[in-house]
Amino acid sequence: MIELEAVPELNDPIVVAAFEGWNDAGESATAAVEYLARAWDATLVAAMDPEDYYDFQVNRPRIGLVDGQRTLQWPTTRVLLARDTPAGRDVLLVMGIEPSIRWRSYCAELLDFAMHHGASLLVTLGGLLADVPHSRPIPVSVTSEDPGLRERHGLERSTYEGPTGIVGVVVDQARQRGLPALSAWAAVPHYAGGAPSPKATLALVNRLEELLECIIDDTELVEQARAWERGVDELAASDDEVAEYVQSLEQAQDTADLPEASGDAIAREFERYLRRRGRGGPEGPSGT
């Protein structure tokens, strides 16, 4: 890990991580971390050495203009520090590209850095393509292998079996090291998953807000999510087969959500409303 700035003593820091690639349908997870970095005025403190982990024929470096100078930018993983966040704790924001090689060494280096600076919680964000309608709230599933986190937040253990990405590896290594971790995954409509999905990003940010028990101003994301939904509405309306398919997904989700609509979902939204009202935060619609 290349430390670009001296890292001060941190206040019970949380790590929030997202990775481009297989784990990031609709660019929902990486966009969520980027949004937090802007909202919390985070500063770059460290980066991975790209020579160690990336195949540059798969993830090529890019040439761009910075202040009028041609600059070469290498694919890497960056760590940004957000201090004095609404969560009442410092946050290390990890944004990177899923590595091409040496995954175990990559995760070990990342966790060494985080735990050296006192990290007590790892939160990974992801996006997956799913059979869900764009016109309904984006489902976000949160799981953890840590009994304390499951009890505190009412979570379940993941039952997934199959191929995994770098998120699964870093969470497993965190568990082996005794670092509590949880994973939040947004379900992105597969027929609209080729472009960035701000509605899924908003859903992740709102769920993170609940998990960290704080207020995150989501005004910008709400507007972007509404524009995205209108765009997909127009796309669906232009094709009878797509429109029929979306309607079938809507009916299936509405039926499945009926028992929850009178229970946990309403309770979570009400708690979120009270939290925002009690702390003077924006009270706009969640948009998820």
VENSUL-V640087 format. One record per backbone hydrogen bond with DSSP energy under -1.0 kcal/mol. CO is the residue of the C=O (numbers start at 1). NH is the residue of the N-H. If there is no record, write none. Layout:
co = [CO & CO]
nh = [NH & NH]
This chain:
co = [2 & 11 & 13 & 14 & 15 & 16 & 17 & 18 & 20 & 21 & 23 & 24 & 25 & 26 & 27 & 28 & 29 & 30 & 31 & 32 & 33 & 34 & 35 & 36 & 37 & 38 & 43 & 45 & 45 & 46 & 47 & 49 & 50 & 53 & 53 & 55 & 55 & 62 & 64 & 66 & 69 & 71 & 73 & 77 & 78 & 79 & 79 & 80 & 81 & 82 & 85 & 90 & 91 & 92 & 93 & 94 & 95 & 96 & 102 & 103 & 104 & 105 & 106 & 107 & 108 & 109 & 110 & 111 & 112 & 113 & 114 & 115 & 121 & 122 & 123 & 124 & 126 & 127 & 128 & 130 & 130 & 133 & 139 & 141 & 143 & 146 & 147 & 148 & 149 & 150 & 150 & 156 & 165 & 166 & 167 & 168 & 169 & 170 & 171 & 172 & 173 & 174 & 175 & 180 & 182 & 183 & 184 & 185 & 186 & 188 & 189 & 190 & 197 & 198 & 199 & 200 & 201 & 202 & 203 & 204 & 205 & 206 & 207 & 208 & 209 & 218 & 219 & 220 & 221 & 222 & 223 & 224 & 225 & 226 & 227 & 228 & 229 & 230 & 231 & 232 & 233 & 234 & 236 & 239 & 240 & 241 & 242 & 243 & 244 & 245 & 246 & 247 & 248 & 249 & 250 & 251 & 252 & 253 & 257 & 260 & 260 & 263 & 264 & 265 & 266 & 267 & 268 & 269 & 270 & 271 & 272 & 273 & 274 & 275 & 276 & 288]
nh = [47 & 90 & 120 & 92 & 123 & 94 & 125 & 96 & 98 & 24 & 127 & 27 & 28 & 197 & 31 & 32 & 33 & 34 & 35 & 36 & 37 & 38 & 39 & 40 & 42 & 41 & 81 & 4 & 5 & 79 & 2 & 52 & 54 & 100 & 101 & 58 & 59 & 73 & 71 & 69 & 66 & 64 & 62 & 48 & 95 & 45 & 46 & 93 & 43 & 91 & 88 & 14 & 82 & 16 & 80 & 18 & 78 & 20 & 106 & 107 & 108 & 109 & 110 & 111 & 112 & 113 & 114 & 115 & 116 & 117 & 119 & 118 & 15 & 182 & 17 & 184 & 186 & 25 & 188 & 132 & 190 & 136 & 187 & 185 & 183 & 150 & 151 & 152 & 153 & 154 & 155 & 144 & 169 & 170 & 171 & 172 & 173 & 174 & 175 & 176 & 177 & 179 & 178 & 122 & 124 & 143 & 126 & 141 & 128 & 130 & 192 & 193 & 201 & 202 & 203 & 204 & 205 & 206 & 207 & 208 & 209 & 210 & 211 & 212 & 214 & 222 & 223 & 224 & 225 & 226 & 227 & 228 & 229 & 230 & 231 & 232 & 233 & 234 & 235 & 236 & 237 & 238 & 239 & 243 & 244 & 245 & 246 & 247 & 248 & 249 & 250 & 251 & 252 & 253 & 254 & 255 & 256 & 257 & 261 & 263 & 265 & 267 & 268 & 269 & 270 & 271 & 272 & 273 & 274 & 275 & 276 & 277 & 278 & 279 & 281 & 138]
